[in-house]
Amino acid sequence: MTTQSTHPPPGTWNARNLLTVLEVAEWARVHPKTVYRWIKEGKLEAIQFGPRTFRVPEDAIGKFLHKTGYRKTTALPKPNGREQL
């Protein structure tokens, strides 16, 4: 008997790509209460598993960054501390 591993279709979630509120807060360098506020305000997509348990899909982070106007900069710091354009 052989088993095949099946991958979920793109855009779906599974346990491997769900982040805790604390993980998102550490990544964004904000307090966990800020992440809860983003979820409550509808700014950050999250899945609620209980009255106080949320998980944030990894792809929701990218959507959140795009909605909030985050732009990747190409400026690199010069050795003397000034930004290079």
SULNOR-V233056 format. One record per backbone hydrogen bond with DSSP energy under -0.5 kcal/mol. NH is the residue of the N-H (numbers start at 0). CO is the residue of the C=O. E is the energy in kcal/mol with one decimal. If there is no record, write none. Layout:
NH,CO,E + NH,CO,E
This chain:
5,3,-0.5 + 11,8,-1.8 + 16,13,-1.5 + 17,14,-0.7 + 18,55,-3.0 + 20,53,-0.5 + 23,19,-2.2 + 24,20,-2.6 + 25,21,-2.6 + 26,22,-2.3 + 27,23,-2.7 + 28,24,-1.1 + 29,24,-2.2 + 33,30,-1.4 + 34,30,-1.2 + 35,31,-2.3 + 36,32,-2.1 + 37,33,-2.4 + 38,34,-2.2 + 39,35,-2.7 + 40,36,-2.7 + 41,38,-1.2 + 42,37,-2.1 + 43,37,-1.4 + 46,54,-3.2 + 48,46,-0.6 + 48,52,-3.0 + 49,52,-1.1 + 53,51,-0.6 + 54,46,-2.2 + 55,18,-3.1 + 56,54,-0.5 + 57,16,-2.5 + 59,56,-1.2 + 60,56,-0.7 + 60,57,-1.3 + 61,57,-0.9 + 62,58,-1.7 + 63,59,-2.5 + 64,60,-2.6 + 65,61,-2.3 + 66,62,-2.6 + 67,63,-2.1 + 68,65,-1.1 + 69,64,-2.6 + 75,83,-0.8 + 77,81,-3.6 + 80,77,-2.2 + 83,75,-2.2 + 84,82,-0.5
